Amino acid sequence: MRRVVPLPTMLTLGNLVCGFSAMTMAMRATQFAHDPAMIDRVPLTHQYAVGLIFLAMVCDVLDGRVARLSGMTSRFGAELDSLADVVSFGVAPALLAKSLMDIHWPPFASLTITRLGWVMLALFAAGAAVRLARYNVEAISPSDGSAGGKGKDYFVGLPSPAAAGMAVSPVLLYHWLTEHESGVGLRQEYARWLILLLPPLMLGLAWLMVSRVRYMHLGNRLFTGRQRLWPVLGVLAAAVFTVRFWELAGTVLFGAYVVGFLVWDLARTARSARQRRRGARPAAGGPPPGGSPAP
């Protein structure tokens, strides 16, 4: 390979740089927490890290769109995109959660619980890598690197950007709960229970990424072709809610996507199982399955 497509490649590398910058901010926040003169900058530094991960999501959406619209998709671009996603949506969220745990981890948590929390964060990063590798195998065309039929209407497994958004949104929520000027002003001994729940949450997200649960491809469903009025109004309402309550928007919107489509897929699976059982039942008065009618 001697040539690459410039614009999609730059957007993909922008995704990677945003992920690396978010990791740098997370480490800087941990350093600030040990400096009494800089400890007040910890919430803002964490907010910058979360914002960089969200910016990486924008780059991730745009690089594929630009490549498909220009007809310049390639296997190189698909592989580079997955490598960038592992950093931005796998390692960076885990490191940001680790930074929040290092600074505000409840003092009553034992060493065993702390180590279990670290393992859960590591499994989140591993789950993102496995999910992206499986996507490349199942949904990428070997010839040109474009998305196959499976990726057009739904994802098999929770998409890594959605998992990352759900993983880092509690960081904003925690600081909003504990801020006295712009937040709720909740005492830290109560808000720290949220941090205890963060590693199990990320472990659940890791499982959803490697599962066979179907998640709708909202980008293809909402932004291609003609749409009814209510989805457009829903997107507008989500945008207004994000602007007005940006500390809560990530937790609410990503949580609705993760939980909502999990329930939808479980209901779909249960309905299909009932239909199969109903179809396997013998007709009234007929022979049992595999048997022969009585003489």
N, C-alpha and C positions, 0 to 999 in steps of 0.2 A: 504494500500500500504506500503510495507516494504523495497522495493529495487528500485533503480533508475539506469538509464544507465549513467555511469560516464562522458564519453567524450561529448556527446550532451548536457548534463546538465551543464557541465562546460562552454561550448561555449555559452549557453543561459545566464548563470549567468555573463559571460564576457560581453555580450551585455548589461545587466543591469548595470554592474559596469562602463562601458564606458559612458552610459547615465548619471549616477550619477556624474561621473567625469566631464563630459561636463557642467553639471549644476553648479558644484563647480567652474569651470573655469569662467563661465559667471558671477557668483556672485563676484569672485575675480577681474574680469575686472572692474566691477562697483565700487569696493572699490578703485582700482588703479586710477580711473578717478578723485577721490576726493583728491588724494595725489600728489602734484606737483612733488615730487621726483620720482614717479612711473608711471606717466601718459603716458610716452613713451612706457610702456610695455603693454598698452591696446590692440593695434592691434595684437601683438604676442599671448596674452592670448586668444583673440577671435579666432585666427587661431587654437590654440590648441583645443579649444572647438569644432570647426567645424571638425577638424581631428578626435576627439574622437567619434563624431556622425557617421562619415564615417567608423571608425573602428567598431562601433556597427553594421553597415550594413554588414560588412564582417562576423562578428560572427553570425549574423542572417541568412545569406546565408549558412554558413558552418554547423550550428547545424542541420538544416533540412536535408541537403545532407548527413551528416554523419549518422544520424538516419535512413534514408531510405536505404542507401547503406549497412548498417549493419543489416537491418531488425529489428531494435529495436525502432520503433515508438511507442508512447504511448499517451494516453489522458493527462496524467500528463505533458509530455513534451510539448504538444500543448498548454495547458493552461499556463504553465510557460513561454513559448515563447511569448504569447500574453501579459502577464503582463510585461515582460521585454520590449516589443515593445512600450507599452503605455508610459513607462518612457523615453526610448531613442528616440522615434520618435514622441511622443506627447508632453510631458511636457518639455523635454530638449530643443527642437527647440523653443518653445514658450518662455522659460526663456532666451534663448540666444538672441532672437529678442527683448525681454523686456530690456535686458542689453544694447543693441545697442541703443534702444530708450531713455533709461535713460541718456545715455552719450551724444548722438548727436541729440536728438530730437530738431527740429527747434524751436527757441525761440518765433517765431510768432504764434505757434500753441496754441490754447486756451485750457482751462481746459476741456471743453466738448470734443474736438477732442482727447485729451490725454486719457480721460476715454473711448471713443469709441475705441481707439486703443487697450486698455487693454482688452475690451470685445471681440474684434476680435481675440486676441491672446488666450484668454480663450476658445473661441469657436473652435479654431484649436485643442487644447488639447482634448476638449470634442469630436470633430469629429474623432480624432484618436482612442479614446476609443470605440466609437460607431462602427466605421469601423471594428475594431479588434473583437469586440463581435459578430458582424454580420457574420464575416468570420468564426468564430468558430461554429456558428449555421448552416451556409449554406454549408461550404466546408470541415468540419472535420467529419470524420467517427466516430460515437459514439463507435464503437467496439475497434478500435486500435489507434485512433487519427491521422491517416494518411489523407492526402489531398484527397478530393473527386474529381469527374470528373470536377467540375466547376473550380478548381484551377490548372488544368493541362495545359490548353492552354491560358487562360485569367483570369484576375481578374475582379470581379464585383465591381466597385468603384476603385478610385486611391489607390494603395498600400501605406501604411503608410511610408515605407522607402523612396519611391520616393517623397512623400509629404514633408517629413523631409528634404531630399536633396534639394528640390526646395525652402524650407523655409529658410535654413541656408546659401545657396550659396550667396545670396545678402550681407551677412555679409563680406565675402571675397571680393566681388565686391566693396563694399563701401570703405574698407580700401585700395584696389588697386587704386581706383579712387582718393583718397585723399593723398596717399603716394607721397612724392616728390623724393625720391631716387629710389625706385623700381616700382613706379606706374606712374599714369598720372599726379599727382600733381594738381588735380582740387580743386578749392576753396571750402571750406566746406559749404558755404551758397548755392552753387549750388548742391553739392552732397547730401545735406540733403533732397532734394526732393525725393531721392530714399528711405529714411527712411519713409517718409510720405506714400509711396506706399506699404511698407512692410506689415502693418496690413491688408489692403484690399486684398493683394495677399494671405495672410494666411487664410483669410476668404473664398476666392475662393477655396483654397486647401481643406479646411474643407468641403465645399459643394461637391467637387469632391470625397472626401473619402466616404461620405455617399450616393452618387448618385448611379445610376445603369449604369453609363458609363463603357464600357468595355475597359480594358487596357491589352495589350498582356503580357503574362508571358515570358519575354525575356530570362530568364535563361533556361527554358525548350525548347524554340524555337531555341536558339543559341548553347546550349552546350549539347544537346542530339542527338544521331544519326548522320548520315552523313549530311553535309551541303554543299550548293553551295559556290562558291568562294567569291561572293560579300559580304555576311554577315561576313565572316572571315576578309576580308579586311576592312569592316566597323568597326569591333571591334578593329582591329589594328590601324586604323586611330584615333579612339576615345582615345585609350591608348596613342598614340603619342601626340595628342592634349592636353591631361590631363597633361602629363609630362612637356610639353613646356609652356603651358598657364594654370597653375593650378588655378590661381585666377579667370579665366573666365570659366574654363571647367565645373564647377558645374552648373552655371547659364545656359550655352548654352546646355549642354547635358540633364540635368533634364528638362529644359524648352522645348527642342525638344520632349522629351518623353511625358510630360504632355499635351502640346498643340497639338502635332502631333496625338496622339491617341484620344484626344477629338474630333478633326476635323474628324478623320477616323470614329469614332463611330457615330457622327452626320450625316455624309454622308451615312453610312450604314443604319441608321434608316430612313433617308429620302428615300433611294432607296427601302427599304422594304415597306414603306408606299405607294410609287408610284406603286409598284407591286401589293399590295393589292387592291388599287383603280382600277387598270387596270383589275384585275381578277373579280372585282365586277360589271364591266360594262356589260350590256346585249349584246349578239351578234347582228349583224346587221339584222334587220327584225324579231328578236325574241321577246318574251314577256318580259316585265319588271320583275325585281326580285320580286318574291312572287306573281306575277300575273298569269293569265291563258291565253292561246292563244285565239284569237277571233274566234267565230264560223264561 
